[in-house]
Amino acid sequence: MSYLEYNVKTVPTGLRKVLHVNWALVLLLCAVAGVGFLMLYSVAGGSMTPWAEPQMKRFALGLAAMFFVAFVPIWFWRNMAALAYGLSLLLLIGVEAFGDERMGAQRWIDLGFFLLQPSEVTKITLVMMLAAYYDWLDIRQVSRPQFVAIPLVLIAIPTFLVLKQPDLGTALLLVAGGGIVMFLAGVHWAYFAAVIAMGTATVAGVFLSRGTPWQLLKDYQYRRIDTFLDPASDPLGAGYHITQSKIALGSGGWTGRGFMQGTQSRLNFLPEKHTDFIFTTLAEEFGFIGAISLLALYVLIIAFCVASALKNKDRFSSLLTLGIAATFFLFFAVNMSMVMGLAPVVGVPLPLVSYGGSAMLVLMVAFGLVQSAHVHRPRGR
């Protein structure tokens, strides 16, 4: 036993937890959030209001929440998984009953001091629930049909409720995140092949249903698909967002136009520049180097999560960490693909960078769970 290991094992429990925190991950999260503050300051024309200052306060609150969650034993969060999942479903039902409607979608609950988006909470509680389920289930039963059906139902219920809001982007993230946890838990590949076949058939059905009485998507969602396939077909209408986004991305070049010098964002050509399209502002002002640097920070966060999960001998902790890492990956991968025209515009924010309350706080709590799994993982004596 080394001198450092001896001292870590002999300090009081509370201080030992502090020493076991994955501080590299904390620094990476702060670095990404710092990029977000910088960009929100820029898109506001060099002002801390109305976006950068509130975002800083939310991150500070989220950081405190992360440490609180991190220091609570992971077994507690495993026992709370079913309750957290059930409460998130009640919140989704509450959105349907008395939710706040904005921009044609009913996705928020107005708490007076805060707008809560329950679908953001559900992304994490679903991962918790599936990780707890597979921790309980015997590994030999993972691929048996009756035990595969249960997680499918767990995924389908919140997905259906989110689709009713309507929020196609979040619904797809729920399905993808849940599917990844099932795959990591060891479910046989044949089930995923069947789901891919069904998904292909569903996509075909979506296109065939257009203009019929049984149309499967809203008209604006079909316009998003049209825009994705051919943005130039309506450059001043449905294709405006992605066209301006591509102009901003291309104009940044290798090193960018300079901080607060982006013409697309400064002259308000770029829509939703503080939320969904903030990555294009970054690319315009700091160029390819700035964009790839942010991507590198995201990749490092994923790498630290995966490394922590691989070292963890607790099944729940490992699945939870990998599930949250996968969800985090889907967040930034979908957002970046969306603003580059590689995926339809589905309204997915850039994690820790885009302006938003629910997404920021929920994500920090999620990383608190990752830290709890890391801090309380079994270690040699």
Phi and psi in degrees as a GROMACS rama.xvg file:
@    title "Ramachandran Plot"
@    xaxis  label "Phi"
@    yaxis  label "Psi"
@TYPE xy
-76.845  165.515  SER-2
-58.719  -42.9672  TYR-3
-64.8396  -45.2442  LEU-4
-61.1129  -39.96  GLU-5
-62.1814  -44.2465  TYR-6
-68.822  -37.1265  ASN-7
-63.0994  -36.7243  VAL-8
-80.0523  -14.1759  LYS-9
-108.163  -7.10062  THR-10
-75.8178  161.816  VAL-11
-57.403  154.865  PRO-12
-55.6212  -44.5846  THR-13
-61.0435  -45.661  GLY-14
-68.8936  -33.2883  LEU-15
-61.4347  -39.0484  ARG-16
-62.6131  -40.9558  LYS-17
-61.2469  -42.124  VAL-18
-67.73  -28.3592  LEU-19
-85.4414  -7.32635  HIS-20
-59.555  141.548  VAL-21
-79.5965  86.5605  ASN-22
-69.138  -27.4212  TRP-23
-62.4657  -40.485  ALA-24
-65.5336  -40.0344  LEU-25
-60.3187  -45.1517  VAL-26
-64.1567  -38.4528  LEU-27
-65.0576  -41.8256  LEU-28
-62.8486  -41.4386  LEU-29
-64.8126  -37.4825  CYS-30
-64.7113  -44.9986  ALA-31
-64.9361  -43.2127  VAL-32
-62.1347  -36.9245  ALA-33
-61.476  -38.3724  GLY-34
-61.0991  -41.4987  VAL-35
-61.7684  -44.4618  GLY-36
-60.096  -43.0983  PHE-37
-61.2825  -44.6255  LEU-38
-71.8328  -35.4927  MET-39
-67.86  -34.9813  LEU-40
-64.101  -39.5772  TYR-41
-68.6889  -48.3004  SER-42
-69.1385  -16.6968  VAL-43
-87.7746  7.61659  ALA-44
78.0097  30.2846  GLY-45
84.6973  34.6662  GLY-46
-130.217  143.54  SER-47
-73.2999  -20.2924  MET-48
-110.184  150.285  THR-49
-96.5189  5.3806  PRO-50
-114.841  -46.9452  TRP-51
-64.1195  -47.7198  ALA-52
-62.9044  -49.0706  GLU-53
-60.234  -35.1994  PRO-54
-65.794  -38.2862  GLN-55
-62.8974  -42.6248  MET-56
-64.6  -40.3579  LYS-57
-66.1721  -38.4453  ARG-58
-67.0955  -39.4097  PHE-59
-61.2697  -43.4173  ALA-60
-64.1306  -41.4876  LEU-61
-64.9269  -37.0546  GLY-62
-64.7276  -42.1212  LEU-63
-63.2568  -41.5881  ALA-64
-63.8284  -37.5549  ALA-65
-61.9995  -44.8499  MET-66
-68.6948  -36.5139  PHE-67
-60.559  -48.8155  PHE-68
-63.8476  -38.5135  VAL-69
-62.9975  -35.1541  ALA-70
-86.3294  -6.06895  PHE-71
-85.014  132.103  VAL-72
-53.7486  142.733  PRO-73
-64.7666  -28.5933  ILE-74
-63.244  -30.0541  TRP-75
-64.5484  -44.2919  PHE-76
-68.7233  -31.7119  TRP-77
-63.427  -43.5017  ARG-78
-69.2099  -23.9297  ASN-79
-89.8706  -3.90201  MET-80
-59.5952  -47.81  ALA-81
-64.1879  -40.4794  ALA-82
-65.3594  -43.8811  LEU-83
-62.3541  -41.7112  ALA-84
-63.25  -45.4903  TYR-85
-62.5222  -41.0526  GLY-86
-65.3322  -36.9613  LEU-87
-65.6431  -35.3458  SER-88
-66.3129  -40.437  LEU-89
-62.5976  -38.3837  LEU-90
-64.9542  -39.5983  LEU-91
-64.5128  -39.2512  LEU-92
-66.0887  -37.3206  ILE-93
-62.9132  -35.8549  GLY-94
-60.6963  -41.6844  VAL-95
-64.6017  -34.4721  GLU-96
-83.5913  -47.8265  ALA-97
-141.294  32.8444  PHE-98
-71.7638  160.371  GLY-99
-89.2592  126.261  ASP-100
-97.0238  129.785  GLU-101
-142.964  137.631  ARG-102
52.8366  39.8396  MET-103
79.7879  7.05582  GLY-104
-131.679  142.969  ALA-105
-108.157  90.6058  GLN-106
-126.141  -5.68365  ARG-107
-122.026  153.955  TRP-108
-116.159  121.551  ILE-109
-83.3804  111.191  ASP-110
-92.788  7.3463  LEU-111
92.6747  -58.0969  GLY-112
-100.035  -4.76787  PHE-113
-159.753  138.233  PHE-114
-95.2577  111.602  LEU-115
-94.504  130.249  LEU-116
-107.972  97.3584  GLN-117
-58.3074  -27.7518  PRO-118
-63.1943  -30.486  SER-119
-66.4932  -41.3611  GLU-120
-63.4512  -39.9762  VAL-121
-64.2974  -31.8934  THR-122
-56.4575  -35.1607  LYS-123
-89.0916  -42.4288  ILE-124
-65.3074  -30.4106  THR-125
-64.8211  -43.7691  LEU-126
-62.0307  -42.7197  VAL-127
-58.7878  -46.4782  MET-128
-64.638  -44.7151  MET-129
-66.379  -39.2392  LEU-130
-63.9356  -40.9932  ALA-131
-66.6491  -38.131  ALA-132
-63.1446  -46.9994  TYR-133
-74.8611  -22.4244  TYR-134
-69.168  -36.2055  ASP-135
-75.2055  -34.7113  TRP-136
-77.9979  139.33  LEU-137
-63.777  134.642  ASP-138
-58.2679  -27.467  ILE-139
-75.7708  -12.4412  ARG-140
-102.941  -0.590926  GLN-141
-57.1535  -38.9358  VAL-142
-98.9525  4.9353  SER-143
-72.0768  136.86  ARG-144
-50.7011  -43.8566  PRO-145
-65.735  -28.0757  GLN-146
-90.2264  -14.8195  PHE-147
-80.4957  -32.05  VAL-148
-64.2334  -35.8164  ALA-149
-61.8439  -52.4972  ILE-150
-64.0695  -29.7338  PRO-151
-62.3759  -40.1738  LEU-152
-67.258  -41.1357  VAL-153
-60.2122  -34.9842  LEU-154
-78.5356  -39.7895  ILE-155
-67.0697  -37.8734  ALA-156
-61.5901  -56.1656  ILE-157
-66.0991  -31.3778  PRO-158
-61.9262  -43.7016  THR-159
-62.5755  -43.5911  PHE-160
-65.7067  -36.998  LEU-161
-71.578  -37.3179  VAL-162
-61.6892  -29.1354  LEU-163
-74.0924  -12.796  LYS-164
-69.8828  -37.2164  GLN-165
-92.564  146.527  PRO-166
-146.352  82.5136  ASP-167
-63.2776  -39.8905  LEU-168
-60.1963  -48.9251  GLY-169
-65.944  -38.5234  THR-170
-59.7208  -42.9324  ALA-171
-65.6694  -36.7333  LEU-172
-66.5277  -37.4176  LEU-173
-62.8542  -44.8213  LEU-174
-64.2669  -45.4242  VAL-175
-65.95  -45.6052  ALA-176
-62.8148  -43.9849  GLY-177
-64.5864  -40.2543  GLY-178
-63.6327  -38.2213  GLY-179
-64.7184  -41.9228  ILE-180
-62.5374  -40.9223  VAL-181
-62.3216  -42.1895  MET-182
-63.8647  -44.1892  PHE-183
-65.9637  -28.0718  LEU-184
-75.1061  -12.9925  ALA-185
107.47  13.8026  GLY-186
-63.7477  138.408  VAL-187
-60.3108  143.238  HIS-188
-62.0651  -24.8267  TRP-189
-61.3788  -33.6305  ALA-190
-64.1535  -39.4602  TYR-191
-70.907  -34.3196  PHE-192
-62.5271  -40.3425  ALA-193
-65.4462  -40.3817  ALA-194
-65.2978  -40.3296  VAL-195
-62.2577  -41.037  ILE-196
-63.7954  -42.3925  ALA-197
-65.837  -37.3501  MET-198
-64.4806  -39.6438  GLY-199
-62.5166  -41.9788  THR-200
-65.7059  -36.8923  ALA-201
-65.3698  -43.1733  THR-202
-60.0547  -43.1866  VAL-203
-61.5022  -41.1262  ALA-204
-64.3038  -36.5555  GLY-205
-60.8906  -45.1112  VAL-206
-69.9152  -39.5572  PHE-207
-70.1569  -25.8285  LEU-208
-82.0112  -10.5815  SER-209
-60.8846  128.659  ARG-210
82.6924  3.25782  GLY-211
-102.759  166.205  THR-212
-62.2595  -23.1271  PRO-213
-104.501  33.1166  TRP-214
-53.9469  129.729  GLN-215
-85.4964  -24.5319  LEU-216
-120.762  162.93  LEU-217
-72.1294  159.014  LYS-218
-59.6354  -39.8071  ASP-219
-67.6616  -29.0249  TYR-220
-70.7589  -35.9292  GLN-221
-66.6052  -35.3964  TYR-222
-64.9891  -34.391  ARG-223
-64.0733  -39.1155  ARG-224
-66.4027  -44.071  ILE-225
-59.0556  -42.28  ASP-226
-63.7814  -40.4594  THR-227
-62.6778  -42.939  PHE-228
-73.9677  -34.5456  LEU-229
-152.238  81.7544  ASP-230
-59.5188  -30.3189  PRO-231
-72.162  -11.4241  ALA-232
-68.1137  -24.2958  SER-233
-148.238  68.9292  ASP-234
-65.8888  -23.901  PRO-235
-100.536  -2.78668  LEU-236
-117.781  -111.043  GLY-237
-64.5279  -26.9417  ALA-238
-90.0066  3.69363  GLY-239
-63.4623  -46.8932  TYR-240
-57.0917  -54.0128  HIS-241
-71.0984  -30.6808  ILE-242
-64.5559  -46.8847  THR-243
-66.0678  -35.3854  GLN-244
-62.9573  -43.3842  SER-245
-67.2413  -36.4913  LYS-246
-61.9138  -44.6984  ILE-247
-64.0522  -43.3404  ALA-248
-62.14  -44.6039  LEU-249
-70.8527  -32.6859  GLY-250
-73.8941  -16.4542  SER-251
-71.087  -28.0832  GLY-252
60.934  -147.875  GLY-253
-79.1474  -42.9613  TRP-254
-114.302  -5.12573  THR-255
86.419  170.744  GLY-256
-81.092  -15.9261  ARG-257
113.134  154.415  GLY-258
-59.9702  126.374  PHE-259
65.7805  21.5287  MET-260
-113.232  8.28628  GLN-261
-73.5799  120.753  GLY-262
-71.9298  -36.3683  THR-263
-63.05  -42.1962  GLN-264
-81.9092  -41.4196  SER-265
-64.5766  -35.1574  ARG-266
-95.841  10.8415  LEU-267
63.0649  26.8733  ASN-268
-75.2645  -29.2851  PHE-269
-87.7326  117.954  LEU-270
-78.1015  154.781  PRO-271
46.4733  45.1014  GLU-272
-69.6443  -16.7143  LYS-273
-100.012  -3.90569  HIS-274
-124.514  -98.3817  THR-275
-63.1642  -33.1703  ASP-276
-107.778  24.6831  PHE-277
-69.269  -25.8573  ILE-278
-64.019  -34.4949  PHE-279
-68.9961  -32.8942  THR-280
-63.8833  -43.5146  THR-281
-59.8151  -45.6635  LEU-282
-67.279  -33.796  ALA-283
-70.8601  -40.077  GLU-284
-83.7873  -32.9376  GLU-285
-117.812  1.67178  PHE-286
67.5216  -164.747  GLY-287
-61.0942  -37.7153  PHE-288
-63.3096  -43.7679  ILE-289
-65.0853  -42.331  GLY-290
-65.4184  -43.8955  ALA-291
-71.1929  -27.5364  ILE-292
-67.4051  -42.6334  SER-293
-64.0343  -42.1493  LEU-294
-60.6251  -38.3978  LEU-295
-63.4363  -38.9654  ALA-296
-63.0056  -42.0664  LEU-297
-62.0736  -44.5461  TYR-298
-63.5002  -38.8333  VAL-299
-64.0263  -39.2202  LEU-300
-60.5401  -45.492  ILE-301
-60.945  -43.5813  ILE-302
-62.2171  -42.9896  ALA-303
-65.2712  -37.7648  PHE-304
-65.4558  -44.9504  CYS-305
-64.1643  -41.9135  VAL-306
-62.2697  -41.8351  ALA-307
-63.675  -41.9733  SER-308
-65.2584  -39.406  ALA-309
-67.7208  -29.2428  LEU-310
-83.2257  -13.1835  LYS-311
-87.3452  126.479  ASN-312
-88.9415  -6.74587  LYS-313
-86.7588  123.744  ASP-314
-63.0511  -44.8027  ARG-315
-60.4456  -48.1279  PHE-316
-61.0395  -43.0707  SER-317
-64.9394  -46.9613  SER-318
-65.708  -39.0574  LEU-319
-63.0477  -46.7021  LEU-320
-62.8703  -46.042  THR-321
-66.4782  -37.0249  LEU-322
-65.0089  -42.0305  GLY-323
-68.2352  -39.2538  ILE-324
-61.6617  -41.1621  ALA-325
-65.6735  -41.1769  ALA-326
-63.1509  -42.578  THR-327
-61.4064  -42.7373  PHE-328
-60.3238  -44.4195  PHE-329
-61.0407  -37.1805  LEU-330
-55.8617  -59.2958  PHE-331
-76.838  -29.6056  PHE-332
-66.545  -43.7403  ALA-333
-68.0296  -43.274  VAL-334
-61.6335  -48.0131  ASN-335
-65.2084  -40.275  MET-336
-63.3254  -38.2449  SER-337
-63.4651  -48.3526  MET-338
-75.8448  -16.4592  VAL-339
-93.4173  -0.188183  MET-340
82.8381  13.1596  GLY-341
-90.8515  -8.95977  LEU-342
-148.011  155.2  ALA-343
-61.8677  152.461  PRO-344
-73.9156  110.702  VAL-345
-121.268  9.3043  VAL-346
72.2121  40.2105  GLY-347
-100.129  122.383  VAL-348
-73.5899  160.1  PRO-349
-83.8438  117.871  LEU-350
-60.1154  130.858  PRO-351
68.7804  -0.840835  LEU-352
-115.027  -48.2253  VAL-353
-64.834  147.301  SER-354
-69.558  133.537  TYR-355
166.568  144.537  GLY-356
-89.0624  -56.4179  GLY-357
-59.2359  -47.7799  SER-358
-61.7432  -42.6791  ALA-359
-63.0805  -51.5499  MET-360
-66.9269  -42.2301  LEU-361
-64.8594  -40.1051  VAL-362
-65.6478  -39.3579  LEU-363
-67.3069  -37.6638  MET-364
-63.5639  -39.5221  VAL-365
-60.5447  -42.5729  ALA-366
-71.2849  -22.9253  PHE-367
-63.7644  -38.937  GLY-368
-64.7879  -40.3213  LEU-369
-60.7701  -43.2822  VAL-370
-67.0968  -38.1368  GLN-371
-61.029  -43.0633  SER-372
-63.523  -36.7123  ALA-373
-73.067  -45.0481  HIS-374
-65.3522  -40.2164  VAL-375
-100.645  14.0599  HIS-376
-68.3441  151.044  ARG-377
-60.2101  130.598  PRO-378
-128.23  151.14  ARG-379
-66.9171  145.203  GLY-380
